[in-house]
């Protein structure tokens, strides 16, 4: 921030210097224009005086011309009078004296007229020359236009001068503000300098602590190296034991605790199974939300059933069923979408686990039936269908123990199947909130 203000201040100072130089140049040009304007004004005044003098001279010459014209007219009248008198005398007397007198009078008149004519010509030439001089001076009227142009330029320069003065005043205000800001920045700079010195000291102390920690870290690293080797060995042994345990459990199909890395993908495949009342046996009652089914008829040996609304053609799917304290029930999958009961001895298309009298739990499939030796019947069962791998597994959902797996190839579409039996009224409940125990 301080660097930006400093550069802004330098730019303003440079701009101010350039404006100041332009102002001085314009001042000098203004002074030269003032001098030129003064000289032109003096010259204009001189020309005006000469013009006035010529006007007066022209007026006097004009008056004199008019006087001469009047004299010419008077002489012309006298000439006519003398001529008529001469004619009259010539008629009355033909003496030689009268003739000479008439001739002398005529000569005198001619001489006076010739002198007057010459004088008029001289005055006319003089007036012509003065007129030409006035015309030349009038051509110099361009100087007046130049003077007007210079006057306008002077006004423009005056306005520019005022603008420069305003810019100068604003720059001065900005300079004052920058000076104040500079003072504050100097104070901040002093504070930052003291903080920097304090940070340098702290950094030196931290560097010392870092060197101490580095030496301790190297020492611990050496000690840790052996522990890491031991840990890696134990990890490999653990993986081997887990693999051996999984292989043994798969071969023996016995109960065993499911590890986290196996349980997580199972519960992530959880689906919300909804019971389809259209597939329910006639003596079964399905709840409105499709999450419960119970037997409501008379006790019998049949296994009335109901299917899930959606079937599965691929992928992995997991759901949980709460059986509670019921003594009779059947869970599993089926490929028979239209059957509403499960045969006593299921054949092709059924993969089930069935509980009878609350103690005998049997895994049923087309290939074979297998009694499951369970110390205690769990209350919440997890069912995991892996259609690609051809496996249907059952789990104790409360303890995460694997109970049994049926392996086969599931053809076509399979449906979750449920039977609450026909010996008690307790419901089977689909668990919609699966917990990752």
N, C-alpha and C positions, 0 to 999 in steps of 0.2 A: 504493500500500500504506500509506504514512504517513498519507494523508488518511483512509483507511478506519479506521485505528486511532484517529486523533484524534476522528473522529465517534463511534466506539464508546466512547471514554473520556468524551466529553461526555454521551452517553446514560446511561452508568453513574453519572456525577456527578448528573445530573438525577434519576435513579431513587433514588439515595442520599438526595438532598435531600427528595424526596417521602416516602420511607420514614421519614426522621428526623422530618418534620413530623407524620406519622401517629402515630409513636411518642410524641411530646410530647403530642398530643391524647389518645391512649389513656392516657398517664400522668395527665393532669389528670382524665379521666373516672374513672380508678381511684382517685385521691385523693378525689374527690367521693363515689364509692361507699363508700370506707372510712369517711368521715365519717358518711354516711347509715347505714351498717352499725353504727357505734359508737353513734349516737343510738338506733337501733332496739334494739340490745342493751341499752342503759341502760333504755329504756322497758320492754323485756321483763323485765329484772330487777325493776324497780319493780312491774310487774303481778304478777310471781311473789310478791314480798313481800306485796303487798295480798291476793293470792289465799290465801297461807298464813295471813295474819291473819284473813281471812274464814272460812277453814276452822276455825281455832281458835275463833272467835266462834260459828260454826255448831255446833261440837262442844259448847261450853259451854252454848249455848241448848238443844241437844238433851238434854244432861244435866239442865239445869234443868227442861225439859219433862217428862222422865221423873220427876224429883223431885216436880213438881207433880201428875203423874198418880198417883204413890204417895200423896201427901197427900190427893188427891181420893178415892182409894179408901178411905183411913183415915177421912176425914170421912163418906163414904157408909156405912161400917161403923158409925161412931158414931151417925149419924142413925138407922140401922136399930135399933141398941141402944136409943137414947132413945125411938124410936117404940114399940118393944116394951115398954119400961119404962113408957111413958106409958099404953099400953093396959092393962098390968097394974095400974098405979096407979088407972086409971079404973075398973077393975072392983072393986078393993079399997076405994077411997074416992072419994067424989064431992065431996070438999071443994073449995072455991074456990081454996085455995092450990095444991093439986096441979095444978089446971087452968092457973093463971097460970104456974106453973113450966114446965109442958109447953109452953105458948105461947111463953114466953121462950126456951126451949131451941130450939124450932123456928125462931124468928126469927133467933136467933144462927147457927144452922146455915145458914139461907138466905142470910144476909148473907155468911158466909164463902165459901159456894159461889159467890155472885155476884161477890165480889172475885176469887176464883180464876179464874172464867170470864173476867172482863175482862182479867186479867193474861195469861191464855193467848192471848186474841185479839190483845192488843198484841204479844206475842212472835211470834205467827204472822204478823201483818202485817209485822213487822220482818224475819223470815226470808224472807217472800215478796219484799220489796224487795231484800234481799241476793241472793236467788236470781236475780231479774231482772238485777241488776247483774253477777252472775257470768256469766249467759247473754250479756249484752252484751259482757263481756270475752272470752267464748269465741268470739263472732262475730269478735272481732279476731284470731282464730287465723289469718285470711288473712295477717296480718303475718308469721306464722311461715313460711307458704309463700313469701311475697315474700322473706323473709330467705334461705330455702333457694335460691330462684331467683337472688337476688343472689350467694349463695355460689357457685353453679354458674357464673354469669357471671364472678365473680372468678377462678375456676379457669381458665375459657376465656381470659380476658384474660391470665392468667399464662402459659398455653401460647403465646398469640400473642406475648407479650412475649419468651418464650424463642426463638420462631421469628424474631422481628425481630432478636434479639441474634445468632442464628446468621447471618441474612442480612447483618447489619452486619459480623460477623467475616469472612464470605466476601467481601463488597464491599471490606473493608479489605485482604484478601489480594490481590484483583484490582487494587485501587488501587496496592498496592506493586509488583505485577508490571508494571502499566502504567507506573509510575514508572521501573522499571528499563528497560522497553522504550523509554520516552520518552528516557532517557539515551542508549541505543544509537542511537535515531533522531536525536538531536541530533548525535552523533558522525558518523553517516552524512550528516546534513545538511551538516555542515562539510566532509566529504570531497567531497560532491556540489557544494558551493559552489565549492571550489577547482577541481574538475574543470570546472565551468561556466565559471569565469574562464579556464581554460586553453583550453576549447573556443571561447570568444569570441575569444581571441587567434588561435587557429587559423582561425576563421571569417573574421576580418578579413584574415588573410594569404591565405586561399583567395579571398576577394572580390577582393583585389588581383590575384591570379593569374588569376581569372576575367575581370577587366576587360582584362588584357593579352591573354588568349586570345581574348576577344570581338573586340578590335581586330584581332588577327591573323586571326580567322575571317572578319571582314568583308572583310579584304584578300584572303584566299584565296577568299572567295565571289565577289568580283568577277572574280578570275582564273579561278575555276572556271566562272563563267557562260559565258565564251567556250568553254571546253573542253566543257561540256555541249551547247552549240549544235553544236560540231563533232562530238561523239559522236552526237547525234541525226541529224545529216546523214549520217554514216557508217553508222549503223544503217539508215536508210531506203535508202541505196545498197546495203547488204548484202542487205536483204530483196528489193530489186529484182533484184539479181544472182542471188540464190538462186531467185527465181521464174522469171527468164529461163532459168537453168540447168535447172530442173526441166522447164520447157516444152520446151526443146531436147532434153533427154534423153527425154522422153515421145515427142516427134515422131520422133526418130532411133532410139529404143530401144537405145541403146548403153550400155556399162558406165560406171558413175560411182559415186563414193563417196557413201554414204548418210549424211546429216547426223543429228546426235543427235535433233533434234526429230522426224525421220521414223523413225529406227531404234527409238526407245523404244516407240511403240505397236505396232510389228511384233513385237518380242520379248515384249511384254506379252500378245500373243495366242497365246503358245506353248501347244501341247497335247501330251500324251503319246500318241503313236500306237503302237498295239500291232498287230502282224501277226496276221492270222486264218489259221491253218493250214488251215482248211476251204476257203479260196479259193485255196490254193497249187497250182501246177502239179504234175504227178506226179513230176517230177525235181528239185523244190525241197525243201530241208530248212529248216524254221523252228525256231529255238531255243525252249526251253521258256518263256522269259519273253516271247517274241514281239518281241524287239528285233533279231534277225539273220535273214538269209535267204541261202542260197548254193545254187549249181547243183551237183548231185552225179551227173548222168547223163553220157552220151556227148556229145561236142561235136556241135552242129548249128546250123542257121541260124534256129531258132525263138527266140522271146522269151517264155519261160515267166514268169508273173507271180504276185503275191500282193497282196491288198488289205489295207487297214487294217480293224481290227475295227469301228470306228464310222464312219458316214457323216455328212456335214454338209449341212444344209438351209438354214442362214442363218449370218450372223456372219462374223467374221474368224478365221483359224486359221493358225498357223505351226508348222513342224516342221523339223528338220535331219536330214540323212542323210550319213553318212561313207562315201565311195566308195573312199577310199584310192588305190591305184595301179591299180585295175581298168581294163581297156581297153574293157569292154562293160557297159552298164547303161542302164536307163530309169527316169525319175522323173516324177511328175505326178499327175493326178487322172483318174477315170473314172466314168461313170454305168452301167457294166456289172458288176453285182455277181456274176454267175455265170460270166463268162469267166475262164479260167485261163491265158490267154496273150494277148499283144498282137500284132495283125496287123502284117505288115511295112509295110503302108501303112494306118495307122489312119484310120478314117472318123469318122462321127458319134459323139460321146460320149467322145472322148479328147483330153486336153490334156497334152502330154508334152515332155520334153527327153531326147534319146537320144545316147549316146556310142558310137562305133564305132571299133575299132582304136586306141583311146586318143588320138585326135587330131581326129576329125570329130564335132563337137557340133551337133545339129540340133534346132530347136524345131518340134514337130509339132502340127497341129490340123486340123480339118475344112476350114478356109478356105485354109490354105497351109502350106508347109514353108519354114523359113528356117534357113540355116546360120549358126551363131554364130561370129564370128571372135574366138577367145580365144587370147591369147598363150600362156597356160599353163592347163591344166585344174586347177581347184581340187580339193582333197581332201574338203572338207566343204561340202555344198550346203544352202542354206536355201530352203524352199518356203513362200510366203505366199499364202493363198487369201483374197480379199476378195469374198465371194459377192454382197453387195449392190451393189458397184461393178462386178462382172463382170470381175475381174482376177486372174490367176495369175502371180505374180512369182517369179523365181529369183535367189538371191544367193550370193556367195562369203561363207560364214558366218565365215571366218577373217579376212577383210580388210574386211568390211562393204561390198563393192562390188556394185552392182546389175548383173545379167547380162542378163536378158531378162524381158519381161512379155507374156503372152498375154491379149488382151482379147476377151471374148465374154459371152454370157448363159448361165449354168449352169442347166440345167433340173433340177428335182427334187433328188434326193439324190446327192451326189458322194462318192467314196471315194478316199483316198490310194492310189496304185498304185506298185508297185516290181517291177523285173525285174533280176536279177543277170546277165542274158544266159545264153548256153550255150557260151561259149568258154573261160572260166577258172573256177577254184574259189573265187576271193576273195569274201567276203561283203559284203552291204550292211548297214550298222549304223545303227539309229535312235539318234540322239543324245538322251538323256533329260535332259542337263544343259546347257541353253542358256546361253551367256555373252553378256552385254551388252558387246561389245568397245568 
